[in-house]
Amino acid sequence: MSDSRNIKEPRRVLSFDYALKRLLRQKTNYDILEGFLSELLGRRIKVKNIPEGESQQDKMDDKQTRVDILAEEENGELMIIEVQYQFEIDYLLRVLFGVSRNIFDFIKKGNPYEKIRKIYSISIIFFKEFHNDDEYIYHGKTNFKGVHTGKILTLTPNQQKAFGKIEAGDLHPEYYLLDVTNFNDIATNTLDEWIYYLKNNCVEDNFTALGLDKVREILNYDSLSPAEQRSYDKAIDLKLGWDSAIKTAKIEGRSEGEAKKEVEVALNSHRIGIPPEIIAQISGLTIDQVKEILTQHNA
């Protein structure tokens, strides 16, 4: 009979969004991003740098749960990586805007169109409203398909030589949506091993996916100092508190947008010292709802 006490627990590591914001922008840690992107795209990726600019916005604070990073590959292609926790009805349109904005940002006025970069948009999402089946990885790209023949339009030999692409659609952006909450925690390949980590903040000892060895080493929670562990735990608590507050405010059938506004009013008012009774009057919430939101936020 086996002794369950000898079963090793998966190694706890820092969450990917926390690492994106604080650690993975450092050149010494690019190999973690390279591993993730290589497993996702099915080819070896080498990150040249992570440009800084206004299009990159960190939103993982006590009001939002989103963090973005923009990585530039050695061949000049761009990778937008975004972690999103809260559902937004226009989320897919915002993803489209982000790609369009980066196309604009990286081609200066007067440059020829051939300077437009290939962009990959990679969204790691944690909201159940996105589910429509048992799939957890979606890939979207542009295809130019003949209406009568069904054939895919290919580039001319000169275009293929100039751009290093085969199909006309290869010049256009590609999108990956990783719906990690829909993953069943059974890793059947190395990409699944990354999905497992993204969902659970754990790495099994037998995982061999590119980059996960560095995740074990660099993002090891136990290797943090007590102060660093407190900082990490606080960041996670803030995110969980925000999620819980949104759920609390959505009772009685109020919309997501209305709930977010009410929670933001309550939290902002609390920060400047307004008592719960007054917050209830100005936010449209009941006093019990306000107290629940503040309790969850301070948990």
N, C-alpha and C positions, 0 to 999 in steps of 0.2 A: 504494500500500500504506500502510495506516494505521500510525502510530507509537504503540505502546501506552504510551510514556512520557508522551504528552499526555493520557491518560485520567485524569480527576480522581478521586481516591478520595473516598468519602462522608465527610462531615465528622464527626469523632469528637466526641461530646458526652457529658456525664455520664449515668449510668444513671438511669432514672426513680425507682427506689427510693431511691437516694442523694439525689436532688433532693427527694423527698417528705420525707425525714427532716430535711434541713438547709436547704433553700432555698424550697420551694414554699409553706411556711406563712406566708411574708412577704407582706403585702398587695400590695407592689409587684410580686410575681410571680404574682398570682392569674390573670393572663391566660393563663398556660400551662395551668393546671388548667381554666380556662374553655374553652379551645380543645379540649382532650381530651374534656371532658364534652359539649361541643356536638357534636362529630363523632360521639361514641358514641350520644347520645340523639336526634340528628337535630333539635335545636332550640337556639337560642342560650341559653346558660347564663351567669348572672351570679352569681359567688360573693360572698356578703355577708360572711362571716367563717369562720374555722376555730376552732370552740370547743375549748377545752382541757378535758379531763376524764379520769377514770380509765378510761373505756372506750377511749381512744386509747392504744395501747401500741406503743412502738418496740421491735422485737425484732431489729433488724439489728445484732447484735454478734457476738462470736466463738462464740456457742453457738447462735443461732437465725438464720434467714434470712427474716424477715417484718417488714414495716413497714406500719402502717395510718395513715390520715388520715381525718378526718371534716370534710366541708365543708358549710356551710349556704348554700343558694341564697337569693336575694333574696325569693322567694315563701314561704320557710320550709321548703321541702323539704330533706331531708338526703341527702348522698351519702357512703357509706362506700367508700373506695378502699383496697384491700389488695393488696400484692405478696407472693406466696408462692412459695418455692423448693423446699421439702421436702414430699413427699407425706405425707398423713396419712389413714388409712383412714376417719376420721370427719370429714374436712374439710368436706363439705357441711353436716353437722350443726353444726359450729362456725360456719359462715357464717350459718346460721339463728339460732343463739344470739346472734351479734353484732347482727343486726337486731333481735331481740326485746329485747336489753339496751338498745339505743338508743331503742326505742319507750318502754320503761319510764323511762329516764333523762330523756326530754324531755317527760314528762307528770307534773306534780306531783300529789301526793295530793289528791283532792277536785276536780280539774279535770274537766270533761265530756269525753266521748270524742271530741267534735268537735275537741279540741285535739291529737289524735294526728297526728303528722307523717307525710307520705309519705316513704318511704325507698327509695333505690336502693343496692343492694349491688353493688359492682364489684370483681371478683376478677381480678387479673392473675397467671396461674399459669405456672410453668416446670417442671412435672414430667411426665414421659412416661407415668406410670401412669394419667393421666387420659384418655388418647387412646382413642377407640373408632371413629373414622372420620377423614375428611379435614377435618372442620369445625374452626374455630378461634375462632368467636364463638358463644356460646350465650346465649339470652335466656329468662328464665322469669318468669311473672307468674300471678296468680290469675285464673281465668275462672269465672264462674258461668253454667253452660250448662244450658239446659232439657233434661231427660232425654228428653222426648217430642218436643219441637219442634226442639231443637238451637239455639234462639235464645239469644243472650247477654243476660243481665240488665242492663238499664240503670237508672240512677238516675232518680228523679222530677225533674220540672222544678225544684222547690224545692231538692232535694239538689244538682242540677247547679249551680244558682246559688250555693248555700252553699259548695260544695267546689271548684267549677271543674273537675269531672270529668264524664265521660259514662257510662262503664260502672261497674258496682258494683266490679269487680275493680281499677279504677284507684285506689281508695282504699288498696289493700293494697301491700305492698312489691314491688319488682321486682328481679330478679337478672340480672347480666351476668357471664359467665365467659369470660375472654379467654385461650384456651389458646395462647399466643403461640409456643410451640415447635413447634406444628403448622402454623404459617404458612409458605408456600412462598417468601417473600421477593419475590413479584410483587405490587406495589401497583397495583390496578385502580381505586381510588377514594381519597378523602381519609382515610377511616377506616383503610384498609389502610396508608396512609402512617404513621399513628400506630402501628399494630401493628408495622410494620417497625422504627420507632425503638425501641419497647419491647423488641423481640427483639434488635436488633443494636447499640444505643447509637450509631447513626449516623443522619444526616439527609441525604438526597440533595438536591442543589442545586435540582432541579426540583420538589420537594415543595411543595404549596400549602395543606396542611391548616391549619385554624385553630390557632394556638398554636405551630406548629413554627418559625415565624420567630423567636419569642422563645426557643425551645429553642436554636436556632443561636446566638443572641446571648448569652443569660444562662448557658446550660449548656455553653458552649464550653470544652472541656478545655484547649485551647492558651492561653486567656486567663487560666488560673489561675496563681498564683505557684508557684514551685518547691515551697514548703512545702505549699500546697494540693494540688498534684499528688501529692505523697508521701502526704498524708492520704487522698486518694481512692484511690490505688493500693493502699494498705494495707487500706482497707475492702473493696475488691474481692478482694484476696488472701485476706482472712479468710473471706469467703463461699465462695470456691473451695476453700480449705483444708478448711472444714467439709463441703462437698459431697463432696470426695474422701475425707475420713475416714469418712463414713457408708458410702460404697461399699466402702471397704476392710473395714470391720467386718461387712459383710453377707455375706461369704463363708461357705461351708458351710451356706447356707440359713437363716441366722438372720433373724428378722423385723425389720422396720423399727424397731419400738419397742425391741426388744432391742439392735439395733445402736446406736441413739441413746443408750441408757443406758450402754452400754459405752464409747462415744466420750466422753460427758460425764464419766464416771468417770476415764478416762485423761487428758483435758485438765485437769480440775479438780485431779487429783493432781499433774500436772506443774507447774501454776502454783504449788503450795505446796512444790515442791522434792523431791517423792518420786521416787526413781530408777526408771527403766523396769522393772527386774527386779521391784521391789515392786508397781508399777502392774499388771504382768501377773498377779500373784497375786491382787490384790484386784478386778480388772476382769473376769477370766475370759478375757482375751485371751492370745495367745501373745506372747512377747517380740518376735518379728518384726513382729507386727501392731501392737504398741504403738509400735515404732520407726517404722513406716510412717505411722501416724496422726500422730505428733509431727513427722515430716519434712514431711508434707503441710501440717500446721497452721502450721509455721514457714516454709514456702516463700515 
